């Protein structure tokens, strides 16, 4: 009989949560700007205020209405081990990646996270079998099952996913605008306060209201594909 206490289990889950949200997670997230680099090149993002506005808009318009709601449904599908629903929401998400770079990004990050999990060899056999049936899955699909296997709650997973995006975007503007470390921390501090409300919004969003309509982000992603000089892969 296990002697692990509730407190110990919570501590273990917290450690896993921090591991999942860490920039050290070897999925290559740091190498993508998700169109932000083109927004900087075009002059739409030039300083701390415009950086905060761009990142905040992507979080509230795109992440709260598309990324997080789809991630939620993938998590629930994995809970039920419902292969059809997993496949459906994976394909749904990939159809919403509206540039070739965005699609390549999510597949590459999923591949890296899946390879890590296989190397760690901590997944149950049925999870390994089901993930093996997916052809070029998206990053949220593998992220969701990782959170489930690491005993991370739905709300914590959504918050960590949004936080990782925020942190990577702030890192990108610090390198590319460029901004100083204090400016970067100001953006993190202010936008982090919006994450709980965004997570709540995503949890309550009905299926029919999920949408990826964020024209400025789509344009930035497409323009970045032909940007002459750049630091990031997307």
Secondary structure, DSSP 8 states (H G I E B T S, - for coil): -----HHHHHHHHHHHHHHHHSTTSTT-GGG--TTHHHHHHHTS--SHHHHHHHHHHIIIIIIIIIIHHHHHHHHHHHHTT-HHHHHHHHHHHHHT--SHHHHHHHHHHHHHHHHHHHHHT-S-HHHHHHHHT-SS--HHHHHHHHHHHTT--HHHHHHHHHHHHHHHHHHHHHHHTT--HHHHHHHHHHHHTTHHHHHHHHHH--GGG-----HHHHHHHHHHTT-SS-SS--
